[in-house]
C-alpha cells in the first residue's frame, strides 16, 4: 500500500493529545482522529473534549486512555 516507504503514525505512544470524540466504534469505544489517524478511546462518548495518552500505536489506528 505504501510501497517501500516507511509508514509513521502522526501520534506517539506515551504522548498526550487534546482530542474531540467524533464517533463510536462497534465495541462502544470513542473514536477520535489526529491528522485523520484513528484513535480508540474507551469510556468516552461522542462530543467529549478530552486529553488522552496514547498507549499503543498500530499501523492503522491507536489505542489511548483519558487522562486528567
MARVO-554216 format. One record per residue: residue number from 1; chain; x negated, z, y of N, C-alpha, C in turn. Coordinates in nm, 4 decimals. Atoms other than C-alpha are relative to their C-alpha. Example, Ala and Ser with C-alpha at 12.3 -4.5 7.8 and 13.67 -1.06 7.14 Angstrom:
BEGIN
SITE   seq   mol        nxx        nzz        nyy       caxx       cazz       cayy        cxx        czz        cyy
SITE     1     A    -0.0890     0.0000    -0.1190    -1.2300     0.7800    -0.4500    -0.0900     0.0000     0.1200
SITE     2     A     0.0820    -0.0060    -0.1190    -1.3670     0.7140    -0.1060     0.0770     0.0730     0.1090
END
This chain:
BEGIN
SITE   seq   mol        nxx        nzz        nyy       caxx       cazz       cayy        cxx        czz        cyy
SITE     1     A    -0.0824     0.0000    -0.1194     0.0000     0.0000     0.0000    -0.0868     0.0000     0.1257
SITE     2     A     0.0874    -0.0062    -0.1169    -0.2794     0.0855     0.2428    -0.1312    -0.0740    -0.0257
SITE     3     A     0.1236     0.0711     0.0311    -0.5420    -0.1343     0.0763    -0.1131     0.0977    -0.0245
SITE     4     A     0.1156    -0.0873     0.0187    -0.8859     0.0202     0.0878    -0.0149     0.1038     0.1101
SITE     5     A     0.0071    -0.0979    -0.1081    -0.8121     0.2224     0.3995     0.0273     0.1394    -0.0551
SITE     6     A    -0.0281    -0.1381     0.0379    -0.8264     0.5968     0.3593     0.1176     0.0490     0.0833
SITE     7     A    -0.1202    -0.0457    -0.0687    -0.4883     0.7446     0.4426    -0.0178     0.1446     0.0435
SITE     8     A     0.0046    -0.1389    -0.0435    -0.4720     1.0576     0.6531     0.1304     0.0359     0.0694
SITE     9     A    -0.1241    -0.0480    -0.0588    -0.1628     1.2552     0.7450    -0.0267     0.0503     0.1412
SITE    10     A     0.0183    -0.0485    -0.1367    -0.1047     1.3499     1.1100     0.0058     0.1525     0.0119
SITE    11     A    -0.0005    -0.1467     0.0005    -0.0851     1.7178     1.0079    -0.1082     0.0492    -0.0950
SITE    12     A     0.1071    -0.0595     0.0802    -0.3428     1.9513     0.8530     0.0463     0.1326    -0.0573
SITE    13     A    -0.0360    -0.1269     0.0636    -0.2880     2.2342     0.6045    -0.0647     0.1150     0.0763
SITE    14     A     0.0499    -0.1171    -0.0703    -0.3241     2.5719     0.7761     0.0268    -0.0031     0.1498
SITE    15     A    -0.0267     0.0135    -0.1428    -0.2371     2.4370     1.1225     0.1470     0.0285     0.0307
SITE    16     A    -0.1383    -0.0243    -0.0417     0.0766     2.5264     1.3200     0.0466    -0.1100     0.0949
SITE    17     A    -0.0604     0.1058    -0.0815     0.3139     2.2855     1.4933     0.1366     0.0461     0.0473
SITE    18     A    -0.1353    -0.0237    -0.0520     0.6250     2.3086     1.7119     0.0838    -0.1198    -0.0434
SITE    19     A    -0.0819     0.1110     0.0495     0.8984     2.1033     1.5462     0.1479     0.0280     0.0188
SITE    20     A    -0.1451    -0.0088    -0.0008     1.2685     2.0336     1.5545     0.0486    -0.0469    -0.1365
SITE    21     A    -0.0537     0.0387     0.1311     1.4604     2.0245     1.2262     0.1052    -0.1080     0.0218
SITE    22     A    -0.0826     0.1178    -0.0246     1.6225     1.6812     1.2160     0.1019    -0.0275    -0.1096
SITE    23     A    -0.0835     0.0375     0.1137     1.7823     1.6655     0.8724    -0.0154     0.1058    -0.1087
SITE    24     A     0.0132    -0.0871     0.1166     1.8351     1.8455     0.5411    -0.0317    -0.0845    -0.1226
SITE    25     A     0.0327     0.0666     0.1262     1.6781     1.7428     0.2108     0.1069     0.0346    -0.1032
SITE    26     A    -0.0982    -0.0260     0.1066     1.8833     1.7315    -0.1103    -0.0029     0.1451    -0.0458
SITE    27     A     0.0148    -0.1389     0.0473     1.7468     2.0736    -0.2083     0.0392     0.1015     0.1064
SITE    28     A    -0.0423    -0.0899    -0.1064     1.8601     2.2171     0.1256    -0.1095     0.0394     0.0967
SITE    29     A     0.1098    -0.0290    -0.0926     1.5184     2.2391     0.2908     0.0186    -0.0788     0.1283
SITE    30     A    -0.0022     0.0722    -0.1260     1.4990     2.1466     0.6575    -0.1071    -0.1079    -0.0004
SITE    31     A     0.0949     0.1105    -0.0094     1.3245     1.8201     0.7400    -0.0396    -0.0185     0.1462
SITE    32     A     0.0546     0.0264    -0.1327     1.1005     1.7850     1.0460    -0.0946    -0.1183    -0.0123
SITE    33     A     0.0968     0.1097     0.0018     0.8728     1.4993     1.1463    -0.1027     0.0203     0.1107
SITE    34     A     0.1088     0.0025    -0.0979     0.5360     1.4863     1.3213    -0.0586    -0.1404    -0.0086
SITE    35     A     0.0454     0.1400    -0.0037     0.4440     1.1300     1.4248     0.0604    -0.0795    -0.1146
SITE    36     A    -0.0689     0.0723     0.1059     0.7003     1.0059     1.1715    -0.0281     0.0509    -0.1401
SITE    37     A     0.0381    -0.0555     0.1305     0.5425     1.2085     0.8883     0.0958     0.1129    -0.0365
SITE    38     A    -0.1024    -0.0964     0.0410     0.7984     1.4121     0.6910    -0.0612     0.1338    -0.0415
SITE    39     A     0.0414    -0.1356     0.0361     0.7583     1.7890     0.6628     0.1244     0.0763    -0.0448
SITE    40     A    -0.1105    -0.0807     0.0516     0.9883     2.0006     0.4449    -0.0221     0.1455     0.0395
SITE    41     A     0.0104    -0.1373    -0.0489     1.0615     2.3458     0.5890     0.1161     0.0822    -0.0578
SITE    42     A    -0.1065    -0.0810     0.0601     1.2607     2.5815     0.3603     0.0526     0.1058     0.0964
SITE    43     A    -0.0595    -0.1079    -0.0787     1.5008     2.8271     0.5227     0.0364    -0.0395     0.1416
SITE    44     A    -0.0381     0.0454    -0.1339     1.5834     2.6127     0.8263     0.1243    -0.0871    -0.0082
SITE    45     A    -0.1178     0.0868    -0.0042     1.8862     2.4154     0.9390    -0.0138    -0.0997     0.1140
SITE    46     A     0.0055     0.1049    -0.1012     1.9459     2.1045     1.1492     0.0201     0.0609     0.1385
SITE    47     A    -0.0084    -0.0497    -0.1372     1.8883     2.1757     1.5180    -0.0946     0.1150     0.0294
SITE    48     A     0.0952    -0.1090    -0.0226     1.6423     2.4614     1.4666    -0.1255    -0.0530     0.0701
SITE    49     A     0.1290     0.0284    -0.0656     1.3401     2.4545     1.7012    -0.0930     0.1117    -0.0466
SITE    50     A     0.0816    -0.1029     0.0642     1.0666     2.6351     1.5089    -0.1487    -0.0317     0.0082
SITE    51     A     0.1439     0.0152     0.0173     0.6940     2.6934     1.4847    -0.0255     0.0091    -0.1495
SITE    52     A     0.0274     0.0019     0.1436     0.5715     2.6008     1.1393    -0.1496     0.0045    -0.0263
SITE    53     A     0.1377     0.0059     0.0480     0.2495     2.6478     0.9458     0.0026    -0.0877    -0.1249
SITE    54     A     0.0047     0.0922     0.1133     0.1675     2.3633     0.7080    -0.0759     0.0652    -0.1155
SITE    55     A     0.0618    -0.0606     0.1179     0.0950     2.4947     0.3575    -0.0662    -0.1018    -0.0907
SITE    56     A     0.0502     0.1000     0.0934     0.0420     2.1751     0.1604     0.0271    -0.1384     0.0562
SITE    57     A    -0.0158     0.1378    -0.0480    -0.0159     1.8130     0.2614    -0.0177    -0.0946    -0.1185
SITE    58     A     0.0037     0.1006     0.1055     0.0670     1.5366     0.0135    -0.0199    -0.1358     0.0672
SITE    59     A     0.0220     0.1336    -0.0551     0.0282     1.1611     0.0581     0.1142    -0.0429     0.0915
SITE    60     A    -0.1153     0.0478    -0.0765     0.3821     1.1026     0.1877     0.0781     0.1079     0.0726
SITE    61     A    -0.0725    -0.1091    -0.0659     0.5000     1.4452     0.3027    -0.0831     0.1272    -0.0032
SITE    62     A     0.0660    -0.1305     0.0000     0.4006     1.8038     0.3727     0.1051     0.1079    -0.0209
SITE    63     A    -0.0871    -0.1160     0.0167     0.5475     2.1463     0.2973    -0.0518     0.1092     0.0937
SITE    64     A     0.0402    -0.1000    -0.0990     0.5487     2.4163     0.5641     0.0932     0.1200    -0.0053
SITE    65     A    -0.0855    -0.1191    -0.0131     0.6878     2.7612     0.6429     0.0122     0.0353     0.1475
SITE    66     A    -0.0223    -0.0438    -0.1378     0.8306     2.9066     0.9612    -0.0885     0.1210     0.0270
SITE    67     A     0.0785    -0.1159    -0.0429     0.6002     3.1452     1.1479     0.0575     0.0520     0.1311
SITE    68     A    -0.0516    -0.0612    -0.1232     0.6859     3.3855     1.4301    -0.0824    -0.0398     0.1205
END
